[in-house]
Structures are given as structure tokens and as C-alpha cells.
Amino acid sequence: MRGLNKVQIIGNLGRDPDIRYTRSGTCVANCSVAVNEQWTKDGEKQERVEWVRCVLWNKVGEIAEKYLHKGDQIYFEGRLQTREWEDKSGNKRQTTEVNVDTMLMLGSKGGPNARVEQPVHPDGAQAAGPEETDDVPF
């Protein structure tokens, strides 16, 4: 039996997307999304912000670069991925992020509900995605 790795988030961008290109020319956009959670405890409103690191590839990244800005409300759908690398001091580092394949702009310059999806190969593999990281820790 295969597992399910699917993440859906709605939040606000913490900053403009950071755009880079791999050596092969693949667009990679990185951004952080603030997801607010609110509840009431003992009659007082409580709030917590969870920051989610997101990576957008190819067409989705290019559109993010053009239309997304700090504060925009966004819906991202994708899968969790944990990467490991070694920093400049030789320490092993690890990060978990959402590899975004669907983006829905909620009221940003792209227009309300402008939806963008990452192309998928017929065999189900994502087109030129995270496998082409060129070992660059973001």
C-alpha cells in the first residue's frame, strides 16, 4: 500500500518570493507562508502563527515571481519533503518544506482565484522538479 503525502495551506506571504535558477535553467522560487491559528482558552482569544517554508518549481515559480508579494493571501497544495545538507562550517542541517504543485492566488495581483498547477508527466512524475536542486540549500 502506498502512503499519502499531501499538504494544503492558506496563509499570507512573509516576503516576496526569492527566485533562483538551477544550472539547467529551471526556475525555483522560495517563500515562507504565515498560517494563523486562533482559539479561545479560559475566555481569552489565543493566536499562534506557524511559518511554512515553500518551494515552487518551473511555471509555478515564474508566476509567483511575477504576481506574488509580501502579505498576499495564497493557497498552496503540494507535498512535504525533508532535505539535508552541510553548512559552510561542516554542520549537518535539515529542513522540511512544502514542494508546491498547485497555487491559488486569493486576491493578489493575479486576480481572485487565479489557479496555477505544475505540469505532470504521464507516468505521474512532476516535471523537472526537486531532483534538479544542484545541491543549493535554500
C-alpha positions as CSV (number, residue, x, y, z in Angstrom):
1,M,0.0,0.0,0.0
2,R,1.3,3.4,-0.9
3,G,1.3,6.3,1.5
4,L,-0.3,9.8,1.0
5,N,1.9,12.9,1.2
6,K,-0.3,15.9,0.6
7,V,-0.3,19.3,2.2
8,Q,-2.8,22.2,1.8
9,I,-2.2,25.6,3.3
10,I,-3.8,29.0,3.2
11,G,-1.9,31.9,4.6
12,N,0.0,35.1,3.9
13,L,3.4,35.5,2.3
14,G,6.0,36.7,4.8
15,R,8.1,38.3,2.0
16,D,8.4,38.4,-1.8
17,P,9.4,35.0,-3.3
18,D,13.1,34.5,-3.6
19,I,13.8,33.4,-7.2
20,R,16.8,31.4,-8.4
21,Y,17.6,29.3,-11.4
22,T,19.4,26.0,-11.5
23,R,22.4,25.5,-13.8
24,S,20.0,23.8,-16.3
25,G,17.7,26.9,-16.2
26,T,14.9,25.6,-14.0
27,C,13.1,28.3,-12.0
28,V,13.0,27.8,-8.3
29,A,11.0,30.1,-6.0
30,N,11.3,30.0,-2.2
31,C,8.9,31.7,0.2
32,S,7.5,31.5,3.7
33,V,3.8,31.5,4.4
34,A,2.3,32.6,7.8
35,V,-0.6,30.4,8.7
36,N,-2.6,31.8,11.6
37,E,-4.4,29.7,14.2
38,Q,-6.9,31.1,16.6
39,W,-8.7,29.6,19.6
40,T,-10.3,30.7,22.9
41,K,-8.9,29.5,26.2
42,D,-10.5,30.5,29.5
43,G,-12.5,33.1,27.7
44,E,-9.4,34.8,26.1
45,K,-8.5,34.7,22.5
46,Q,-5.3,33.0,21.7
47,E,-3.3,33.1,18.5
48,R,-0.3,31.4,17.1
49,V,1.5,31.8,13.7
50,E,3.0,28.8,12.1
51,W,5.6,29.6,9.4
52,V,5.7,27.2,6.5
53,R,8.6,27.1,4.1
54,C,7.5,26.5,0.5
55,V,9.3,25.8,-2.8
56,L,7.7,26.4,-6.2
57,W,9.2,25.0,-9.4
58,N,9.1,25.9,-13.1
59,K,6.0,27.6,-14.3
60,V,4.5,27.9,-10.8
61,G,7.7,29.6,-9.6
62,E,7.8,32.0,-12.6
63,I,4.2,33.1,-12.0
64,A,4.9,33.5,-8.3
65,E,7.9,35.8,-9.2
66,K,5.6,38.0,-11.4
67,Y,2.5,38.2,-9.2
68,L,3.1,37.4,-5.6
69,H,4.3,39.9,-3.0
70,K,4.7,40.1,0.8
71,G,1.3,40.0,2.5
72,D,-0.6,38.4,-0.3
73,Q,-3.0,35.7,0.7
74,I,-2.3,32.4,-1.0
75,Y,-3.4,28.7,-1.2
76,F,-0.6,26.2,-1.8
77,E,-1.0,22.5,-2.3
78,G,1.9,20.1,-2.6
79,R,3.9,17.5,-0.6
80,L,6.3,17.6,2.3
81,Q,9.9,17.0,1.7
82,T,12.8,17.0,4.1
83,R,16.3,17.9,2.7
84,E,19.7,17.5,4.4
85,W,22.8,19.4,3.6
86,E,26.1,20.5,5.1
87,D,26.5,24.2,6.0
88,K,29.7,26.2,5.5
89,S,31.0,25.1,8.9
90,G,30.6,21.5,8.1
91,N,27.5,21.0,10.3
92,K,24.7,18.8,9.1
93,R,21.5,20.7,8.6
94,Q,17.9,19.7,7.8
95,T,14.8,21.4,6.7
96,T,11.2,20.4,5.9
97,E,9.3,22.3,3.3
98,V,6.2,22.1,1.1
99,N,7.0,21.3,-2.6
100,V,4.2,23.2,-4.2
101,D,2.5,21.9,-7.3
102,T,-0.7,23.9,-7.2
103,M,-1.1,27.6,-6.3
104,L,-4.3,29.6,-5.9
105,M,-3.9,33.3,-5.6
106,L,-6.5,34.7,-3.3
107,G,-6.9,38.3,-4.1
108,S,-3.4,39.0,-5.3
109,K,-2.5,40.9,-8.5
110,G,-3.0,37.7,-10.4
111,G,-6.7,38.2,-9.8
112,P,-9.0,36.5,-7.4
113,N,-8.8,32.7,-7.6
114,A,-6.1,32.6,-10.3
115,R,-5.1,28.9,-10.2
116,V,-1.7,27.6,-11.4
117,E,-0.7,23.9,-11.5
118,Q,2.7,22.3,-12.1
119,P,2.7,20.1,-15.2
120,V,2.9,16.4,-14.5
121,H,4.4,13.7,-16.8
122,P,2.0,10.9,-18.0
123,D,3.8,8.5,-15.6
124,G,2.8,10.7,-12.7
125,A,6.2,12.3,-12.0
126,Q,6.4,16.0,-11.5
127,A,8.1,17.8,-14.4
128,A,11.7,18.9,-13.7
129,G,11.2,19.5,-10.0
130,P,13.2,18.9,-6.9
131,E,15.5,16.4,-8.4
132,E,17.4,19.3,-10.1
133,T,18.4,21.2,-6.9
134,D,22.1,21.5,-8.0
135,D,22.8,20.9,-4.3
136,V,21.9,24.5,-3.4
137,P,20.5,24.8,0.2
138,F,17.8,27.5,0.1
